[in-house]
Amino acid sequence: MLNKSLAAVLMIAAVFLSACEKSNETYPVSGEQCGPKDPVQTLDADDCDILPAGV
């Protein structure tokens, strides 16, 4: 029973995650079109370092 529930949850998560589209053609907050020389097109989430509080 637990395996079926887990499989169902994983399938639903896969459907929702497949709907997410990674596109660098627009800014994520404003939705404005990026220019051909905008530096945002080469950024990735790994480029953002968040330091812990107190450092």
Secondary structure, DSSP 4 states (H G I P E B T S, - for coil): -HHHHHHHHHHHHHHHHHT----SSB-TTT-PBPPTT-GGGG--GGG---PPTT-
